[in-house]
Amino acid sequence: MKKLLTVLLAVMLVLGLAGCNKKPADEVKTYKIGVTIYQFDDNFMTLYRNNIKAYFDDLNSKDPKVQYDCQIVDAANDMATQTEQVNTFISQGVDVLIVNLVQTSSGETIAKLCADAKVPVVFINREMGGYNYPENQCYVGADARDSGTYQGQIIYDLPNHGDIDGDGVVNYIMIMGDPENSDAQFRTEFSIKYLTDNGVKVNCLDQRTGNWAQSEGQEICANNLANFGKQIEVVFCNNDGMALGAYQAIQAAGRTVGTDIYLVGVDALPECVQMVKDGTMTGTVLNDDKGQAKAACEAAIAFLNGQKPANYPINYVPYVKVTTANADDYLK
């Protein structure tokens, strides 16, 4: 009898230990994700970051046992602030970072911080030219050369190729984003390159930096309209935010888009797509905020699972030219 009791106690002890080592059925696995955006006060990046949040919120609702704690912070267009944010995320033990750089020229400093801490990082929207991404780092964005090319195509496809006064030369002004940013550089270059490559003579009346801001776009365009008046035939803007500002100046000057001036932007913000449909903006280029946000989140999850993201190390999400012909497709 004693022997039987001893055996039963031993079995119970083993089962008890096994039960202690077994994970509870309701245990939740939580991943910490740190996101730093160069500036919340940016039309396009507002859409982008909201899409990131929505993506992880959707995943959290689908599987309560796997949760993504996604913290998104504003670098307020200050590189020192962003560097501090990255260091803070690392000290908090985040599992992966998503970084929209304030300055691409300082990107390798951020990359080294992440590499030294062995924290995977997905760079988004602003590409570091010539950077060799290690195994736990990648880039998700779009090829800015294409966005500039599409702007040029929009003007070239007009019956007069943008030459409103018929003198054989397209007189334009260029409102740039941050000149240190490769997107601004390529959009500025390739929009005009498409026209000249197709035999259109151009004349740049003025080129100014608007830092992606609507208020600066308005001020630059207003000053140019005051200085050059009817000479301005096309206003090129590196993004839709500045194009919205430029449109305010065009209205105030009594000019009419599509009649005596043309206006193009990039991003396909909902309000700008509506303007394209209404004829108050000549065209824009879809910078796919939803597609890019989805690709960035998927890249982050791939790193969490010890995998390489799709199209590693650089995943370009295509741009789309938006004109009156297809504006309705992007308003739905």
Secondary structure as UniProt FT lines:
FT   HELIX           2..21
FT   TURN            25..26
FT   STRAND          29..37
FT   HELIX           43..62
FT   TURN            64..65
FT   STRAND          66..74
FT   TURN            76..77
FT   HELIX           79..91
FT   TURN            92..93
FT   STRAND          96..99
FT   HELIX           104..106
FT   HELIX           107..117
FT   STRAND          121..124
FT   TURN            129..130
FT   TURN            135..136
FT   STRAND          137..141
FT   HELIX           144..156
FT   TURN            159..162
FT   TURN            164..165
FT   STRAND          170..176
FT   TURN            179..180
FT   HELIX           182..197
FT   TURN            198..199
FT   STRAND          202..209
FT   TURN            211..212
FT   HELIX           214..228
FT   HELIX           229..231
FT   STRAND          234..237
FT   HELIX           240..252
FT   TURN            253..254
FT   TURN            258..260
FT   STRAND          261..264
FT   HELIX           270..278
FT   STRAND          283..286
FT   HELIX           289..304
FT   TURN            305..306
FT   TURN            310..313
FT   STRAND          314..316
FT   STRAND          320..322
FT   TURN            324..326
FT   HELIX           327..330
//
